[in-house]
Amino acid sequence: MANSKQTSKSVASIASKILKDGRYSAAAKSAAASALAQTRKGK
């Protein structure tokens, strides 16, 4: 069964900033990476 939920563009943008910023914890970066993994692939 496929996951039909997708991360919004605004959440994906914040998640990307978290991954690039060294001040966030490993747990925060893991959550951000998970959010990005659920983004819709563009053409």
mmCIF file of the N, C-alpha and C atoms, coordinates in Angstrom:
data_MODEL
# 
_entry.id   MODEL 
# 
loop_
_atom_site.group_PDB 
_atom_site.id 
_atom_site.type_symbol 
_atom_site.label_atom_id 
_atom_site.label_alt_id 
_atom_site.label_comp_id 
_atom_site.label_asym_id 
_atom_site.label_entity_id 
_atom_site.label_seq_id 
_atom_site.pdbx_PDB_ins_code 
_atom_site.Cartn_x 
_atom_site.Cartn_y 
_atom_site.Cartn_z 
_atom_site.occupancy 
_atom_site.B_iso_or_equiv 
_atom_site.pdbx_formal_charge 
_atom_site.auth_seq_id 
_atom_site.auth_comp_id 
_atom_site.auth_asym_id 
_atom_site.auth_atom_id 
_atom_site.pdbx_PDB_model_num 
ATOM 1   N N  . MET A 1 1  ? 0.846  -1.181 0.000   1.00 0.00 ? 1  MET A N  1 
ATOM 2   C CA . MET A 1 1  ? 0.000  0.000  0.000   1.00 0.00 ? 1  MET A CA 1 
ATOM 3   C C  . MET A 1 1  ? 0.890  1.242  0.000   1.00 0.00 ? 1  MET A C  1 
ATOM 4   N N  . ALA A 1 2  ? 0.728  2.084  -0.970  1.00 0.00 ? 2  ALA A N  1 
ATOM 5   C CA . ALA A 1 2  ? 1.558  3.276  -1.110  1.00 0.00 ? 2  ALA A CA 1 
ATOM 6   C C  . ALA A 1 2  ? 1.065  4.387  -0.191  1.00 0.00 ? 2  ALA A C  1 
ATOM 7   N N  . ASN A 1 3  ? 2.006  5.205  0.262   1.00 0.00 ? 3  ASN A N  1 
ATOM 8   C CA . ASN A 1 3  ? 1.681  6.363  1.082   1.00 0.00 ? 3  ASN A CA 1 
ATOM 9   C C  . ASN A 1 3  ? 1.240  7.487  0.153   1.00 0.00 ? 3  ASN A C  1 
ATOM 10  N N  . SER A 1 4  ? 0.007  7.967  0.327   1.00 0.00 ? 4  SER A N  1 
ATOM 11  C CA . SER A 1 4  ? -0.507 9.013  -0.549  1.00 0.00 ? 4  SER A CA 1 
ATOM 12  C C  . SER A 1 4  ? -0.242 10.411 -0.007  1.00 0.00 ? 4  SER A C  1 
ATOM 13  N N  . LYS A 1 5  ? 0.287  10.519 1.209   1.00 0.00 ? 5  LYS A N  1 
ATOM 14  C CA . LYS A 1 5  ? 0.538  11.828 1.805   1.00 0.00 ? 5  LYS A CA 1 
ATOM 15  C C  . LYS A 1 5  ? 1.833  12.411 1.251   1.00 0.00 ? 5  LYS A C  1 
ATOM 16  N N  . GLN A 1 6  ? 1.814  13.714 0.998   1.00 0.00 ? 6  GLN A N  1 
ATOM 17  C CA . GLN A 1 6  ? 2.972  14.394 0.441   1.00 0.00 ? 6  GLN A CA 1 
ATOM 18  C C  . GLN A 1 6  ? 3.317  15.604 1.300   1.00 0.00 ? 6  GLN A C  1 
ATOM 19  N N  . THR A 1 7  ? 4.585  15.917 1.404   1.00 0.00 ? 7  THR A N  1 
ATOM 20  C CA . THR A 1 7  ? 5.044  17.087 2.136   1.00 0.00 ? 7  THR A CA 1 
ATOM 21  C C  . THR A 1 7  ? 4.796  18.329 1.275   1.00 0.00 ? 7  THR A C  1 
ATOM 22  N N  . SER A 1 8  ? 4.268  19.387 1.893   1.00 0.00 ? 8  SER A N  1 
ATOM 23  C CA . SER A 1 8  ? 4.011  20.627 1.159   1.00 0.00 ? 8  SER A CA 1 
ATOM 24  C C  . SER A 1 8  ? 5.324  21.318 0.802   1.00 0.00 ? 8  SER A C  1 
ATOM 25  N N  . LYS A 1 9  ? 5.249  22.235 -0.151  1.00 0.00 ? 9  LYS A N  1 
ATOM 26  C CA . LYS A 1 9  ? 6.450  22.956 -0.578  1.00 0.00 ? 9  LYS A CA 1 
ATOM 27  C C  . LYS A 1 9  ? 7.041  23.783 0.556   1.00 0.00 ? 9  LYS A C  1 
ATOM 28  N N  . SER A 1 10 ? 6.186  24.388 1.377   1.00 0.00 ? 10 SER A N  1 
ATOM 29  C CA . SER A 1 10 ? 6.699  25.220 2.468   1.00 0.00 ? 10 SER A CA 1 
ATOM 30  C C  . SER A 1 10 ? 7.431  24.383 3.517   1.00 0.00 ? 10 SER A C  1 
ATOM 31  N N  . VAL A 1 11 ? 6.893  23.211 3.834   1.00 0.00 ? 11 VAL A N  1 
ATOM 32  C CA . VAL A 1 11 ? 7.553  22.321 4.797   1.00 0.00 ? 11 VAL A CA 1 
ATOM 33  C C  . VAL A 1 11 ? 8.851  21.789 4.204   1.00 0.00 ? 11 VAL A C  1 
ATOM 34  N N  . ALA A 1 12 ? 8.852  21.464 2.928   1.00 0.00 ? 12 ALA A N  1 
ATOM 35  C CA . ALA A 1 12 ? 10.057 20.972 2.267   1.00 0.00 ? 12 ALA A CA 1 
ATOM 36  C C  . ALA A 1 12 ? 11.153 22.039 2.288   1.00 0.00 ? 12 ALA A C  1 
ATOM 37  N N  . SER A 1 13 ? 10.775 23.286 2.117   1.00 0.00 ? 13 SER A N  1 
ATOM 38  C CA . SER A 1 13 ? 11.740 24.381 2.145   1.00 0.00 ? 13 SER A CA 1 
ATOM 39  C C  . SER A 1 13 ? 12.382 24.507 3.525   1.00 0.00 ? 13 SER A C  1 
ATOM 40  N N  . ILE A 1 14 ? 11.564 24.439 4.570   1.00 0.00 ? 14 ILE A N  1 
ATOM 41  C CA . ILE A 1 14 ? 12.085 24.518 5.939   1.00 0.00 ? 14 ILE A CA 1 
ATOM 42  C C  . ILE A 1 14 ? 12.982 23.318 6.231   1.00 0.00 ? 14 ILE A C  1 
ATOM 43  N N  . ALA A 1 15 ? 12.559 22.139 5.798   1.00 0.00 ? 15 ALA A N  1 
ATOM 44  C CA . ALA A 1 15 ? 13.346 20.926 6.027   1.00 0.00 ? 15 ALA A CA 1 
ATOM 45  C C  . ALA A 1 15 ? 14.708 21.031 5.352   1.00 0.00 ? 15 ALA A C  1 
ATOM 46  N N  . SER A 1 16 ? 14.739 21.597 4.167   1.00 0.00 ? 16 SER A N  1 
ATOM 47  C CA . SER A 1 16 ? 15.997 21.774 3.455   1.00 0.00 ? 16 SER A CA 1 
ATOM 48  C C  . SER A 1 16 ? 16.930 22.695 4.228   1.00 0.00 ? 16 SER A C  1 
ATOM 49  N N  . LYS A 1 17 ? 16.381 23.773 4.790   1.00 0.00 ? 17 LYS A N  1 
ATOM 50  C CA . LYS A 1 17 ? 17.194 24.713 5.574   1.00 0.00 ? 17 LYS A CA 1 
ATOM 51  C C  . LYS A 1 17 ? 17.746 24.047 6.819   1.00 0.00 ? 17 LYS A C  1 
ATOM 52  N N  . ILE A 1 18 ? 16.942 23.187 7.454   1.00 0.00 ? 18 ILE A N  1 
ATOM 53  C CA . ILE A 1 18 ? 17.395 22.471 8.651   1.00 0.00 ? 18 ILE A CA 1 
ATOM 54  C C  . ILE A 1 18 ? 18.579 21.576 8.315   1.00 0.00 ? 18 ILE A C  1 
ATOM 55  N N  . LEU A 1 19 ? 18.500 20.872 7.180   1.00 0.00 ? 19 LEU A N  1 
ATOM 56  C CA . LEU A 1 19 ? 19.582 19.962 6.804   1.00 0.00 ? 19 LEU A CA 1 
ATOM 57  C C  . LEU A 1 19 ? 20.883 20.707 6.503   1.00 0.00 ? 19 LEU A C  1 
ATOM 58  N N  . LYS A 1 20 ? 20.772 21.941 6.013   1.00 0.00 ? 20 LYS A N  1 
ATOM 59  C CA . LYS A 1 20 ? 21.963 22.717 5.661   1.00 0.00 ? 20 LYS A CA 1 
ATOM 60  C C  . LYS A 1 20 ? 22.575 23.429 6.865   1.00 0.00 ? 20 LYS A C  1 
ATOM 61  N N  . ASP A 1 21 ? 21.808 23.581 7.940   1.00 0.00 ? 21 ASP A N  1 
ATOM 62  C CA . ASP A 1 21 ? 22.245 24.341 9.109   1.00 0.00 ? 21 ASP A CA 1 
ATOM 63  C C  . ASP A 1 21 ? 22.844 23.405 10.159  1.00 0.00 ? 21 ASP A C  1 
ATOM 64  N N  . GLY A 1 22 ? 24.073 23.647 10.549  1.00 0.00 ? 22 GLY A N  1 
ATOM 65  C CA . GLY A 1 22 ? 24.768 22.795 11.510  1.00 0.00 ? 22 GLY A CA 1 
ATOM 66  C C  . GLY A 1 22 ? 24.294 22.937 12.942  1.00 0.00 ? 22 GLY A C  1 
ATOM 67  N N  . ARG A 1 23 ? 23.405 23.883 13.229  1.00 0.00 ? 23 ARG A N  1 
ATOM 68  C CA . ARG A 1 23 ? 22.963 24.105 14.606  1.00 0.00 ? 23 ARG A CA 1 
ATOM 69  C C  . ARG A 1 23 ? 21.874 23.143 15.055  1.00 0.00 ? 23 ARG A C  1 
ATOM 70  N N  . TYR A 1 24 ? 21.282 22.392 14.136  1.00 0.00 ? 24 TYR A N  1 
ATOM 71  C CA . TYR A 1 24 ? 20.188 21.498 14.496  1.00 0.00 ? 24 TYR A CA 1 
ATOM 72  C C  . TYR A 1 24 ? 20.714 20.124 14.913  1.00 0.00 ? 24 TYR A C  1 
ATOM 73  N N  . SER A 1 25 ? 19.952 19.454 15.764  1.00 0.00 ? 25 SER A N  1 
ATOM 74  C CA . SER A 1 25 ? 20.342 18.139 16.268  1.00 0.00 ? 25 SER A CA 1 
ATOM 75  C C  . SER A 1 25 ? 20.186 17.068 15.194  1.00 0.00 ? 25 SER A C  1 
ATOM 76  N N  . ALA A 1 26 ? 20.771 15.921 15.461  1.00 0.00 ? 26 ALA A N  1 
ATOM 77  C CA . ALA A 1 26 ? 20.655 14.795 14.536  1.00 0.00 ? 26 ALA A CA 1 
ATOM 78  C C  . ALA A 1 26 ? 19.198 14.363 14.407  1.00 0.00 ? 26 ALA A C  1 
ATOM 79  N N  . ALA A 1 27 ? 18.440 14.439 15.496  1.00 0.00 ? 27 ALA A N  1 
ATOM 80  C CA . ALA A 1 27 ? 17.026 14.053 15.452  1.00 0.00 ? 27 ALA A CA 1 
ATOM 81  C C  . ALA A 1 27 ? 16.239 15.006 14.553  1.00 0.00 ? 27 ALA A C  1 
ATOM 82  N N  . ALA A 1 28 ? 16.532 16.303 14.643  1.00 0.00 ? 28 ALA A N  1 
ATOM 83  C CA . ALA A 1 28 ? 15.852 17.285 13.798  1.00 0.00 ? 28 ALA A CA 1 
ATOM 84  C C  . ALA A 1 28 ? 16.190 17.051 12.335  1.00 0.00 ? 28 ALA A C  1 
ATOM 85  N N  . LYS A 1 29 ? 17.446 16.746 12.072  1.00 0.00 ? 29 LYS A N  1 
ATOM 86  C CA . LYS A 1 29 ? 17.862 16.497 10.692  1.00 0.00 ? 29 LYS A CA 1 
ATOM 87  C C  . LYS A 1 29 ? 17.240 15.212 10.152  1.00 0.00 ? 29 LYS A C  1 
ATOM 88  N N  . SER A 1 30 ? 17.082 14.224 11.009  1.00 0.00 ? 30 SER A N  1 
ATOM 89  C CA . SER A 1 30 ? 16.448 12.981 10.595  1.00 0.00 ? 30 SER A CA 1 
ATOM 90  C C  . SER A 1 30 ? 14.981 13.224 10.227  1.00 0.00 ? 30 SER A C  1 
ATOM 91  N N  . ALA A 1 31 ? 14.297 14.019 11.031  1.00 0.00 ? 31 ALA A N  1 
ATOM 92  C CA . ALA A 1 31 ? 12.896 14.339 10.742  1.00 0.00 ? 31 ALA A CA 1 
ATOM 93  C C  . ALA A 1 31 ? 12.782 15.155 9.459   1.00 0.00 ? 31 ALA A C  1 
ATOM 94  N N  . ALA A 1 32 ? 13.711 16.076 9.263   1.00 0.00 ? 32 ALA A N  1 
ATOM 95  C CA . ALA A 1 32 ? 13.701 16.893 8.049   1.00 0.00 ? 32 ALA A CA 1 
ATOM 96  C C  . ALA A 1 32 ? 13.940 16.023 6.816   1.00 0.00 ? 32 ALA A C  1 
ATOM 97  N N  . ALA A 1 33 ? 14.864 15.089 6.928   1.00 0.00 ? 33 ALA A N  1 
ATOM 98  C CA . ALA A 1 33 ? 15.154 14.199 5.803   1.00 0.00 ? 33 ALA A CA 1 
ATOM 99  C C  . ALA A 1 33 ? 13.932 13.327 5.488   1.00 0.00 ? 33 ALA A C  1 
ATOM 100 N N  . SER A 1 34 ? 13.249 12.892 6.522   1.00 0.00 ? 34 SER A N  1 
ATOM 101 C CA . SER A 1 34 ? 12.036 12.093 6.319   1.00 0.00 ? 34 SER A CA 1 
ATOM 102 C C  . SER A 1 34 ? 10.975 12.904 5.589   1.00 0.00 ? 34 SER A C  1 
ATOM 103 N N  . ALA A 1 35 ? 10.829 14.168 5.977   1.00 0.00 ? 35 ALA A N  1 
ATOM 104 C CA . ALA A 1 35 ? 9.857  15.038 5.311   1.00 0.00 ? 35 ALA A CA 1 
ATOM 105 C C  . ALA A 1 35 ? 10.206 15.220 3.845   1.00 0.00 ? 35 ALA A C  1 
ATOM 106 N N  . LEU A 1 36 ? 11.486 15.424 3.566   1.00 0.00 ? 36 LEU A N  1 
ATOM 107 C CA . LEU A 1 36 ? 11.912 15.615 2.175   1.00 0.00 ? 36 LEU A CA 1 
ATOM 108 C C  . LEU A 1 36 ? 11.720 14.344 1.352   1.00 0.00 ? 36 LEU A C  1 
ATOM 109 N N  . ALA A 1 37 ? 11.852 13.210 1.985   1.00 0.00 ? 37 ALA A N  1 
ATOM 110 C CA . ALA A 1 37 ? 11.675 11.942 1.278   1.00 0.00 ? 37 ALA A CA 1 
ATOM 111 C C  . ALA A 1 37 ? 10.230 11.759 0.814   1.00 0.00 ? 37 ALA A C  1 
ATOM 112 N N  . GLN A 1 38 ? 9.309  12.502 1.430   1.00 0.00 ? 38 GLN A N  1 
ATOM 113 C CA . GLN A 1 38 ? 7.898  12.375 1.094   1.00 0.00 ? 38 GLN A CA 1 
ATOM 114 C C  . GLN A 1 38 ? 7.408  13.485 0.161   1.00 0.00 ? 38 GLN A C  1 
ATOM 115 N N  . THR A 1 39 ? 8.333  14.255 -0.390  1.00 0.00 ? 39 THR A N  1 
ATOM 116 C CA . THR A 1 39 ? 7.925  15.322 -1.312  1.00 0.00 ? 39 THR A CA 1 
ATOM 117 C C  . THR A 1 39 ? 7.572  14.730 -2.669  1.00 0.00 ? 39 THR A C  1 
ATOM 118 N N  . ARG A 1 40 ? 6.723  15.410 -3.365  1.00 0.00 ? 40 ARG A N  1 
ATOM 119 C CA . ARG A 1 40 ? 6.322  14.974 -4.709  1.00 0.00 ? 40 ARG A CA 1 
ATOM 120 C C  . ARG A 1 40 ? 7.440  15.317 -5.681  1.00 0.00 ? 40 ARG A C  1 
ATOM 121 N N  . LYS A 1 41 ? 7.805  14.389 -6.482  1.00 0.00 ? 41 LYS A N  1 
ATOM 122 C CA . LYS A 1 41 ? 8.882  14.617 -7.464  1.00 0.00 ? 41 LYS A CA 1 
ATOM 123 C C  . LYS A 1 41 ? 8.357  15.471 -8.610  1.00 0.00 ? 41 LYS A C  1 
ATOM 124 N N  . GLY A 1 42 ? 9.064  16.562 -8.900  1.00 0.00 ? 42 GLY A N  1 
ATOM 125 C CA . GLY A 1 42 ? 8.656  17.436 -9.997  1.00 0.00 ? 42 GLY A CA 1 
ATOM 126 C C  . GLY A 1 42 ? 9.203  16.959 -11.321 1.00 0.00 ? 42 GLY A C  1 
ATOM 127 N N  . LYS A 1 43 ? 8.664  17.501 -12.401 1.00 0.00 ? 43 LYS A N  1 
ATOM 128 C CA . LYS A 1 43 ? 9.137  17.137 -13.746 1.00 0.00 ? 43 LYS A CA 1 
ATOM 129 C C  . LYS A 1 43 ? 10.313 17.971 -14.139 1.00 0.00 ? 43 LYS A C  1 
# 
